[in-house]
């Protein structure tokens, strides 16, 4: 009948089959548990990302005048070399020197010189051009130089009994109206008078200037944002690009959603700079200084929407 080693044992075969089946079932259960954990982790990450996205979207500012105003202060002009003109703190401004040569400038203007005006002296020394100073709140200039001339007049002033001129009239008084485009330089700090002054100025007059250094005030006044935006759009239509923004730490910040700007900002606008491929939030430059000595300067301005706010097609294409 043959040897016992070749004898077929149903009991042994069934036992082996059951053991193998149990082992495979156990391994399948382990794999299922592992896949379940991976899925749960992925779902958690997706849910967390979704919650973060929803939160960020909730913090965004809806498209409209206020959001456009924030974006109008984004850096869109590329400047490589900066130089500080004026005081070390309040009254100092950053000029872009990339294309600012003495041979290109015919004159400079300092609008608002009540307490200090080292800016006029620095400009005169750097470019050897006439510097015209304007302020109706004082009877004499804060700074004297060989080619400086003072006018006791304000721009778009609301001071009763004081001389008030438009920007065009101020330039006419200096006898520098018939100059080439981009041959003038102007600093303006006139305590909210900048808005009406620039709003009523002709684009053709603004094109006479190569670079503007303007302190814009009252940015938290949302009812006036439409007018403020008109001014920024006019400057853009005159060829100016925002190259630098510094916050005045005397007055704090204005926030709306994730967007933030100081309530007053000193802005360098240049018409000769190349346009950046993509505008970005303002940077803090090495030559920046706090206006109010002893207080922390304002950093972290946010004027640009993030990727969540852009249309889907804008996320994958360069403009």
C-alpha positions in Angstrom: 0.0 0.0 0.0 3.0 2.2 0.1 4.8 4.1 2.9 2.9 6.1 5.5 4.8 9.3 4.6 2.8 9.4 1.3 -0.5 8.7 3.1 -3.1 11.4 2.5 -4.3 13.0 5.8 -7.5 15.1 5.4 -7.3 16.3 9.0 -3.7 17.7 8.6 -4.5 19.4 5.2 -7.7 21.1 6.6 -5.7 22.3 9.7 -3.0 23.8 7.5 -5.6 25.5 5.3 -7.4 27.0 8.2 -4.1 28.3 9.6 -3.1 29.9 6.3 -6.6 31.4 6.0 -6.4 32.9 9.5 -2.9 34.4 8.7 -4.1 36.0 5.4 -7.2 37.4 7.1 -5.1 38.9 9.9 -2.7 40.5 7.4 -5.6 41.8 5.4 -7.1 43.3 8.5 -3.7 45.0 9.3 -3.5 46.4 5.8 -7.1 47.7 6.0 -6.4 49.3 9.3 -3.2 50.9 7.9 -5.1 52.3 4.8 -7.8 53.5 7.1 -5.2 55.4 9.2 -3.6 56.9 6.0 -7.0 58.0 4.7 -7.9 59.5 8.1 -4.6 61.4 8.2 -5.0 62.7 4.7 -8.6 63.7 5.4 -7.5 65.5 8.5 -4.8 67.4 6.6 -7.4 68.2 3.9 -9.9 69.3 6.5 -7.3 71.5 8.3 -6.2 73.0 5.1 -9.8 73.6 4.1 -10.5 75.2 7.5 -7.4 77.4 7.1 -8.4 78.4 3.6 -11.9 79.3 4.8 -10.5 81.3 7.6 -8.1 83.2 5.3 -10.9 83.8 2.8 -13.1 85.2 5.6 -10.3 87.6 6.4 -9.9 88.9 2.9 -11.2 92.3 1.9 -13.9 92.1 -0.8 -13.0 93.7 -4.2 -13.9 97.3 -4.2 -12.6 100.8 -3.6 -10.8 100.1 -0.3 -9.0 97.1 -1.5 -7.9 98.9 -4.7 -6.6 101.7 -2.5 -4.5 99.3 -0.5 -3.1 97.8 -3.7 -2.3 101.2 -5.1 0.4 101.4 -2.4 2.1 98.2 -3.5 5.7 98.3 -4.7 5.6 98.3 -8.5 8.8 100.1 -9.4 12.2 98.5 -9.2 14.9 100.6 -7.5 18.4 99.5 -6.6 20.0 102.5 -4.9 18.5 104.6 -2.1 19.7 107.7 -0.5 18.2 109.5 2.5 17.5 113.2 2.2 16.4 115.4 5.1 16.3 114.7 8.8 17.4 111.5 10.4 13.9 110.9 11.7 10.7 112.9 11.0 11.3 114.9 7.9 13.6 112.4 6.2 12.7 110.8 2.8 14.2 108.1 0.7 15.1 109.0 -2.9 15.8 106.5 -5.6 19.1 107.4 -7.2 19.0 104.9 -10.1 18.2 107.6 -12.7 18.3 110.8 -10.6 21.1 112.9 -12.0 21.9 116.6 -11.6 21.9 117.0 -15.4 18.3 115.7 -15.5 16.9 118.1 -12.9 16.0 121.8 -13.4 14.4 122.5 -10.0 13.1 121.0 -6.8 10.1 121.8 -4.6 9.6 121.4 -0.8 5.9 121.7 0.0 5.4 122.0 3.8 8.5 123.3 5.7 7.0 124.4 9.1 9.5 123.0 11.6 12.3 121.4 9.6 13.5 121.3 6.0 16.9 119.8 5.8 15.5 118.2 2.7 15.9 121.4 0.8 19.6 121.8 1.8 20.4 118.2 1.0 18.8 118.5 -2.5 20.6 121.7 -3.2 24.0 120.1 -2.2 23.4 117.0 -4.2 22.0 118.5 -7.4 22.9 122.2 -7.3 19.4 123.2 -8.5 17.0 125.9 -7.2 14.8 124.7 -4.4 11.4 126.4 -3.8 9.8 126.1 -0.4 6.1 126.7 0.4 4.3 127.0 3.8 1.6 129.5 4.8 1.8 128.6 8.5 5.2 130.3 9.0 6.7 133.6 8.0 10.2 132.3 7.2 11.8 129.1 6.0 13.1 126.4 8.3 16.2 126.0 6.1 18.2 128.5 4.1 20.5 127.8 1.2 22.1 129.7 -1.7 19.5 128.6 -4.2 16.5 128.3 -1.9 13.5 130.6 -2.2 10.6 130.6 0.3 6.9 131.5 -0.4 4.6 132.0 2.6 1.8 130.1 0.8 0.1 126.7 1.2 -1.4 124.3 -1.3 -5.2 123.8 -1.1 -5.1 125.5 2.3 -8.1 125.8 4.6 -6.3 128.4 6.7 -8.4 131.6 6.7 -6.5 134.7 5.7 -3.6 132.7 4.4 -2.3 132.5 0.8 -3.4 129.3 -0.9 -2.3 128.2 -4.4 -3.0 125.3 -6.6 0.0 123.2 -7.6 -0.1 124.9 -11.0 0.0 128.3 -9.4 2.8 127.4 -7.2 4.9 126.2 -10.1 4.0 129.3 -12.0 5.3 131.5 -9.1 8.6 129.8 -9.4 8.8 130.4 -13.2 9.5 126.8 -14.0 6.5 125.9 -16.0 8.3 125.6 -19.4 10.6 122.8 -18.5 10.9 119.4 -20.1 8.9 116.5 -18.7 10.5 114.6 -15.8 12.9 117.4 -14.9 11.4 118.4 -11.5 11.6 116.9 -8.1 9.0 117.4 -5.3 8.6 116.6 -1.6 5.1 117.2 -0.2 4.0 117.0 3.5 1.0 119.3 3.8 -1.2 117.5 6.3 -4.1 116.1 4.1 -3.8 118.9 1.7 -2.1 116.5 -0.7 -5.4 114.8 -1.7 -7.2 117.9 -3.1 -3.9 119.3 -4.4 -3.1 116.3 -6.5 -6.7 115.6 -7.4 -7.1 119.0 -9.2 -3.7 118.9 -10.8 -3.5 118.2 -14.5 -1.7 115.0 -15.6 0.4 117.1 -18.0 1.6 119.1 -15.0 2.4 116.0 -13.0 4.5 114.7 -15.9 6.9 117.6 -15.3 8.1 115.7 -12.2 10.5 112.8 -12.3 10.2 111.8 -8.7 7.6 112.6 -6.0 8.0 112.2 -2.2 4.6 112.5 -0.7 3.3 111.9 2.8 -0.3 110.7 2.5 -2.5 111.2 5.6 -5.9 110.0 6.8 -5.9 106.5 5.2 -8.3 105.1 7.8 -11.1 107.5 6.6 -13.0 105.0 4.6 -15.7 107.4 3.4 -12.9 109.2 1.5 -11.3 106.2 0.0 -13.0 106.8 -3.4 -11.3 110.2 -3.6 -8.0 108.8 -2.4 -8.1 106.1 -5.0 -8.8 108.7 -7.7 -5.6 110.5 -6.7 -3.5 107.3 -6.8 -4.9 106.4 -10.2 -4.1 109.8 -11.5 -0.5 109.5 -10.4 -0.3 106.1 -12.1 -1.8 107.6 -15.3 0.9 110.3 -15.1 3.5 107.5 -15.3 4.5 107.1 -11.6 5.2 103.8 -9.9 5.3 103.3 -6.2 8.9 102.5 -5.3 8.9 102.8 -1.5 6.5 103.1 1.4 7.4 104.0 4.9 4.9 104.3 7.8 4.8 107.3 10.1 4.7 105.8 13.6 3.2 108.9 15.1 -0.3 107.8 14.1 -0.5 104.0 14.3 -1.9 101.6 11.7 -5.1 101.0 9.7 -6.3 97.4 9.2 -9.0 95.9 7.2 -9.1 92.1 7.0 -5.5 90.9 6.3 -4.6 94.3 4.7 -2.6 96.8 6.7 -1.1 100.2 6.2 0.0 102.9 8.5 -2.5 105.7 8.9 0.1 108.0 7.3 2.7 106.9 4.8 5.7 108.5 3.2 5.7 107.3 -0.4 8.4 107.5 -3.1 6.9 107.6 -6.5 9.2 107.5 -9.6 8.3 107.8 -13.2 11.6 106.6 -14.6 11.8 103.2 -13.0 11.2 99.9 -14.8 7.9 98.2 -13.9 8.2 95.0 -11.8 6.8 91.8 -13.3 4.6 91.5 -10.2 3.9 94.2 -7.6 4.5 93.2 -3.9 4.0 94.4 -0.3 6.2 97.3 0.8 9.6 96.5 2.1 11.4 98.1 5.1 14.7 99.6 3.8 17.9 99.9 5.7 17.8 103.7 5.5 14.3 103.9 7.0 14.0 105.5 10.4 11.1 105.9 12.8 9.5 109.3 12.6 8.9 109.3 16.4 12.2 108.8 18.2 12.1 106.1 20.8 9.1 104.2 19.4 9.2 101.1 17.3 8.9 101.7 13.6 6.0 100.2 11.6 6.8 97.0 9.6 4.8 94.3 7.9 2.6 96.3 5.6 0.2 94.2 3.6 -1.3 95.7 0.4 -1.4 92.7 -2.0 -4.0 89.9 -2.0 -2.6 86.4 -1.4 -3.0 83.4 -3.7 -6.4 82.5 -2.2 -7.8 85.8 -3.4 -6.7 85.5 -7.0 -8.9 84.0 -9.7 -8.0 80.4 -10.5 -6.5 81.3 -13.9 -4.3 84.0 -12.3 -2.6 81.4 -10.0 -0.9 79.7 -12.9 -0.1 82.6 -15.3 2.3 85.5 -15.0 1.0 88.9 -15.8 
